[in-house]
């Protein structure tokens, strides 16, 4: 049985305690960055929000402006027909098109 606790050893004065990246993981910026291709002349879906019956979407328009839209809104000469969690459908003169998240 020990009567006294062991005395801790002193840390070496020249011990390097600087953090080192884990080579198996890589650096966070490279890991989290995804290259994407999109048509800069078309709106870009940035996000959706709200419940199923009251859903809205956030779009980046071709001129760079950010716009919130809901079903029934005009988007230039197109009308927003539907918004789901993953896409926005618009129509113009009977033709429809769908915007999804980049890379989807």
C-alpha positions as CSV (number, residue, x, y, z in Angstrom):
1,X,0.0,0.0,0.0
2,X,1.2,3.5,-0.9
3,X,1.6,6.0,1.9
4,X,2.1,8.9,-0.4
5,X,1.3,9.6,-4.0
6,X,3.9,9.4,-6.6
7,X,5.5,12.7,-7.6
8,X,4.7,13.7,-11.2
9,X,7.7,14.1,-13.5
10,X,8.4,17.5,-14.9
11,X,7.5,18.0,-18.6
12,X,10.6,18.4,-20.7
13,X,11.3,22.1,-21.5
14,X,11.7,21.5,-25.2
15,X,8.5,19.5,-25.6
16,X,6.6,20.4,-28.9
17,X,2.9,20.7,-28.0
18,X,1.8,22.4,-31.2
19,X,-1.2,20.7,-32.9
20,X,-0.6,18.6,-36.0
21,X,-3.1,17.9,-38.7
22,X,-4.2,14.3,-39.0
23,X,-2.9,13.2,-42.5
24,X,-5.8,10.7,-42.8
25,X,-8.4,13.5,-42.4
26,X,-6.9,16.3,-44.5
27,X,-7.5,20.0,-43.9
28,X,-11.1,21.1,-43.2
29,X,-11.4,23.6,-46.0
30,X,-10.4,21.1,-48.6
31,X,-12.7,18.4,-47.1
32,X,-15.7,20.7,-46.8
33,X,-15.4,22.4,-50.2
34,X,-17.3,20.9,-53.1
35,X,-16.8,22.1,-56.7
36,X,-20.2,22.8,-58.4
37,X,-21.3,23.6,-61.9
38,X,-24.4,25.7,-62.5
39,X,-25.8,27.9,-65.2
40,X,-25.2,31.5,-64.2
41,X,-28.1,32.7,-66.4
42,X,-30.6,30.7,-64.3
43,X,-31.7,31.2,-60.7
44,X,-29.7,29.1,-58.2
45,X,-31.6,27.5,-55.3
46,X,-29.9,28.4,-52.1
47,X,-32.4,27.0,-49.6
48,X,-36.0,26.2,-48.7
49,X,-37.9,26.9,-45.5
50,X,-41.3,26.5,-43.8
51,X,-43.8,23.8,-43.6
52,X,-45.2,21.8,-46.6
53,X,-48.3,24.1,-47.0
54,X,-46.4,27.3,-46.4
55,X,-43.0,26.6,-48.0
56,X,-40.7,29.3,-49.3
57,X,-37.4,29.3,-51.2
58,X,-34.3,31.5,-51.3
59,X,-32.9,31.9,-54.8
60,X,-29.8,33.7,-56.2
61,X,-31.0,35.4,-59.4
62,X,-28.8,35.8,-62.5
63,X,-28.1,39.4,-61.7
64,X,-26.7,38.3,-58.3
65,X,-29.6,39.5,-56.2
66,X,-31.0,37.2,-53.5
67,X,-34.7,36.7,-53.4
68,X,-37.2,34.9,-51.2
69,X,-40.2,33.4,-53.2
70,X,-43.3,31.5,-52.4
71,X,-45.8,29.6,-54.6
72,X,-47.6,32.1,-56.9
73,X,-44.8,34.7,-56.9
74,X,-43.5,36.1,-60.2
75,X,-39.9,35.4,-61.0
76,X,-39.2,37.7,-63.9
77,X,-41.5,36.4,-66.7
78,X,-42.0,33.0,-64.9
79,X,-44.4,32.1,-62.1
80,X,-43.4,29.9,-59.1
81,X,-45.7,26.8,-59.3
82,X,-44.3,24.5,-56.5
83,X,-41.6,24.5,-53.8
84,X,-40.5,21.3,-52.1
85,X,-37.7,20.6,-49.7
86,X,-35.3,20.0,-52.6
87,X,-36.5,21.9,-55.6
88,X,-38.5,24.9,-57.0
89,X,-40.7,24.5,-60.1
90,X,-41.5,27.5,-62.3
91,X,-43.5,28.0,-65.5
92,X,-43.4,30.3,-68.4
93,X,-45.9,30.1,-71.3
94,X,-46.8,26.5,-70.5
95,X,-43.2,25.3,-70.2
96,X,-41.9,24.3,-66.8
97,X,-38.5,24.0,-65.4
98,X,-37.1,22.9,-62.0
99,X,-34.3,24.3,-60.0
100,X,-32.5,22.0,-57.5
101,X,-29.6,22.5,-55.1
102,X,-26.2,22.6,-56.8
103,X,-24.7,19.2,-57.2
104,X,-28.1,17.4,-56.6
